């Protein structure tokens, strides 16, 4: 499996006897994320979450390689980091993949630490994955990463309009755009995007939206105090 991330040697100390120099300690895997945040103009950690088999890994592969995997799809995509330009701003985007299966419930939250934004994915041909957004994933993210913005993403857009697919899979239930928008409002996500990793439709838009919400967070509406409400009534 290819390693897309940046690999550092752990705890290597360079010394020379002839000249006295300060010890130079190269960053280890433990402080790899911190090192990149300091060296880049702006480092953004983006973590994908959602049910298993909704296409999270394919989404990451399609975005980073401009190709759709047809043979082997790994359970979890290796961490990826690259410079990306959005609205004239250059950022170092780090992508983290997670496994949605219950077997990884205890390990998965370890990836949430330091996250700047989440991509919460569900399949547009799976009602169960759609329902789990509010039942499972929002409670988990609010518990482990409160306040981190979430981009809601509907995957497998190409299959939603594929009549033959639903003939072959009579149990599949399509999720409409209106249902996706309704869910976005319910969970308070700043954006909802439907995409297809196979055709690459809106794939770039997903990650551009994730970057923008970090660089330009939406303004929160201030709640009126009781005194202000009383004044407005008078």
C-alpha positions as CSV (number, residue, x, y, z in Angstrom):
1,X,0.0,0.0,0.0
2,X,1.3,3.4,-1.0
3,X,2.0,5.9,1.8
4,X,0.6,9.3,0.8
5,X,1.6,11.2,3.9
6,X,4.9,12.6,5.0
7,X,7.1,10.1,6.8
8,X,9.6,11.3,9.4
9,X,12.3,9.4,11.2
10,X,11.6,9.0,14.9
11,X,13.8,10.7,17.3
12,X,16.9,10.9,15.2
13,X,19.7,13.1,16.7
14,X,22.5,14.3,14.5
15,X,25.9,14.8,16.2
16,X,29.3,15.8,15.0
17,X,32.4,15.6,17.3
18,X,34.6,18.1,15.5
19,X,32.3,21.0,15.9
20,X,30.0,21.7,18.8
21,X,26.5,22.3,17.5
22,X,23.1,22.2,19.0
23,X,21.4,18.9,18.8
24,X,19.0,18.7,16.0
25,X,16.0,16.5,16.7
26,X,13.8,15.7,13.7
27,X,10.1,15.5,14.3
28,X,8.7,12.1,15.2
29,X,5.4,10.6,14.2
30,X,3.9,11.7,17.5
31,X,4.5,15.4,16.8
32,X,4.2,15.1,13.0
33,X,0.9,17.0,13.0
34,X,2.3,19.8,15.2
35,X,5.4,20.2,13.0
36,X,3.3,20.6,9.8
37,X,1.0,23.1,11.5
38,X,4.1,25.2,12.4
39,X,5.8,24.9,9.0
40,X,2.8,25.5,6.7
41,X,1.0,28.8,6.3
42,X,-2.1,27.1,7.5
43,X,-2.6,23.5,8.2
44,X,-6.1,22.0,8.1
45,X,-6.9,18.6,9.4
46,X,-9.9,17.1,7.6
47,X,-11.4,13.9,8.9
48,X,-14.0,11.8,7.0
49,X,-16.6,9.9,9.0
50,X,-19.7,7.9,8.2
51,X,-21.1,4.4,8.0
52,X,-19.0,1.6,6.5
53,X,-19.3,1.1,2.7
54,X,-20.7,4.6,2.0
55,X,-17.6,5.4,-0.1
56,X,-15.4,7.5,2.2
57,X,-12.2,5.9,1.1
58,X,-13.2,6.0,-2.6
59,X,-13.9,9.7,-2.2
60,X,-10.4,10.4,-0.8
61,X,-8.8,8.3,-3.5
62,X,-10.8,10.0,-6.2
63,X,-9.8,13.4,-4.9
64,X,-6.1,12.8,-4.4
65,X,-5.4,10.7,-7.5
66,X,-8.2,11.8,-9.9
67,X,-9.0,8.2,-10.5
68,X,-11.7,5.8,-9.2
69,X,-10.4,2.5,-7.7
70,X,-11.9,-0.4,-9.6
71,X,-9.9,-3.3,-8.1
72,X,-8.8,-3.1,-4.5
73,X,-10.2,-0.5,-2.1
74,X,-8.5,-0.4,1.3
75,X,-10.6,-0.3,4.4
76,X,-8.9,2.9,5.5
77,X,-7.0,5.4,3.2
78,X,-3.5,6.3,4.3
79,X,-3.1,9.8,5.6
80,X,-2.6,12.4,2.9
81,X,-1.1,15.9,3.0
82,X,-0.8,18.4,0.2
83,X,-0.9,22.1,-0.5
84,X,-4.2,23.3,-1.9
85,X,-5.3,26.7,-3.2
86,X,-8.9,27.8,-2.5
87,X,-10.1,31.4,-3.1
88,X,-6.5,32.6,-3.5
89,X,-5.4,31.1,-0.1
90,X,-2.9,28.3,0.0
91,X,-3.3,25.8,2.8
92,X,-1.8,22.5,3.7
93,X,-4.7,20.0,3.7
94,X,-4.3,16.9,5.7
95,X,-6.8,14.1,5.1
96,X,-7.7,11.4,7.7
97,X,-9.9,8.4,6.9
98,X,-11.8,6.4,9.5
99,X,-13.5,3.0,9.5
100,X,-17.3,3.2,10.2
101,X,-17.7,-0.3,11.4
102,X,-18.6,-0.9,15.1
103,X,-15.4,-2.8,15.6
104,X,-13.5,0.5,15.4
105,X,-15.8,2.5,17.8
106,X,-13.0,2.7,20.4
107,X,-10.1,3.5,18.1
108,X,-11.9,5.9,15.7
109,X,-12.1,8.8,18.1
110,X,-8.3,8.9,18.3
111,X,-8.4,10.4,14.8
112,X,-10.6,13.2,15.9
113,X,-8.0,15.0,18.0
114,X,-7.0,18.3,16.5
115,X,-9.6,18.1,13.7
116,X,-10.5,21.4,12.0
117,X,-13.4,20.1,10.0
118,X,-15.3,16.8,9.5
119,X,-16.7,15.4,6.2
120,X,-19.7,13.4,7.3
121,X,-20.7,11.1,4.5
122,X,-23.8,8.9,3.8
123,X,-24.8,7.0,0.7
124,X,-27.5,8.4,-1.5
125,X,-28.7,4.8,-2.1
126,X,-28.7,3.8,1.6
127,X,-31.5,4.9,3.9
128,X,-29.7,3.3,6.9
129,X,-26.6,5.4,6.4
130,X,-28.7,8.5,6.0
131,X,-30.5,7.9,9.3
132,X,-27.3,7.1,11.1
133,X,-26.0,10.6,10.5
134,X,-28.3,12.0,13.2
135,X,-28.6,8.8,15.3
136,X,-24.9,7.8,15.5
137,X,-22.5,10.2,14.0
138,X,-23.7,13.6,15.2
139,X,-23.8,12.4,18.9
140,X,-20.3,10.9,18.5
141,X,-18.8,14.0,17.0
142,X,-20.4,16.3,19.5
143,X,-19.1,14.2,22.3
144,X,-15.5,13.9,21.1
145,X,-15.1,17.1,19.0
146,X,-17.6,19.7,20.0
147,X,-17.7,22.8,18.0
148,X,-15.8,21.4,15.0
149,X,-17.7,22.3,11.7
150,X,-19.2,19.5,9.7
151,X,-19.7,19.2,5.9
152,X,-22.6,16.8,5.1
153,X,-21.9,14.8,1.9
154,X,-24.1,12.4,0.0
155,X,-22.0,9.9,-2.0
156,X,-22.7,7.6,-5.0
157,X,-24.7,10.2,-6.8
158,X,-24.2,8.3,-10.1
159,X,-26.2,5.4,-8.7
160,X,-29.2,7.3,-7.5
161,X,-30.5,7.8,-11.0
162,X,-29.4,4.4,-12.2
163,X,-32.6,2.5,-12.7
164,X,-30.8,-0.8,-13.4
165,X,-29.1,-0.6,-10.0
166,X,-32.5,-0.4,-8.1
167,X,-33.8,-3.3,-10.2
168,X,-30.7,-5.4,-9.2
169,X,-31.0,-4.1,-5.6
170,X,-34.7,-3.9,-4.7
171,X,-33.9,-3.1,-1.0
172,X,-32.0,0.0,-1.9
173,X,-33.8,3.3,-1.1
174,X,-32.7,6.6,-2.9
175,X,-32.2,9.7,-0.8
176,X,-33.4,12.9,-2.5
177,X,-31.6,16.3,-2.5
178,X,-34.5,17.7,-0.5
179,X,-34.0,15.0,2.2
180,X,-30.3,15.8,2.3
181,X,-31.0,19.5,2.8
182,X,-33.5,18.7,5.5
183,X,-30.8,16.7,7.3
184,X,-28.3,19.5,6.9
185,X,-30.6,21.9,8.6
186,X,-31.3,19.3,11.4
187,X,-27.7,18.8,12.3
188,X,-26.7,22.5,11.7
189,X,-24.1,21.8,8.9
190,X,-23.0,24.8,6.9
191,X,-23.0,22.9,3.6
192,X,-24.5,19.8,2.0
193,X,-23.0,18.5,-1.2
194,X,-23.9,15.4,-3.4
195,X,-21.0,13.8,-5.3
196,X,-19.9,10.8,-7.2
197,X,-16.4,9.4,-6.7
198,X,-16.8,7.4,-9.9
199,X,-17.6,10.3,-12.2
200,X,-15.8,12.8,-10.0
201,X,-18.8,15.1,-10.0
202,X,-18.5,17.6,-7.2
203,X,-15.6,15.7,-5.5
204,X,-13.4,18.8,-5.5
205,X,-16.3,20.9,-4.3
206,X,-16.5,18.7,-1.2
207,X,-13.0,19.5,-0.1
208,X,-13.2,23.1,-1.2
209,X,-16.2,23.6,1.1
210,X,-14.3,21.9,3.9
211,X,-11.4,24.3,3.5
212,X,-13.6,27.4,3.2
213,X,-15.6,26.7,6.3
214,X,-12.3,26.6,8.3
215,X,-10.9,29.8,6.7
216,X,-14.2,31.7,6.7
217,X,-16.4,30.2,9.5
218,X,-20.1,31.2,9.2
219,X,-21.2,33.9,11.6
220,X,-23.3,32.6,14.4
221,X,-26.5,34.3,15.1
222,X,-26.5,36.0,18.5
223,X,-29.4,35.1,20.8
224,X,-31.4,38.0,22.1
225,X,-31.4,38.5,25.8
226,X,-34.6,38.7,27.8
227,X,-34.1,42.4,28.2
228,X,-33.7,42.9,24.4
229,X,-36.8,40.8,23.8
230,X,-38.8,42.9,26.3
231,X,-37.7,46.2,24.6
232,X,-38.7,44.9,21.2
233,X,-42.1,44.0,22.5
234,X,-42.6,47.5,24.0
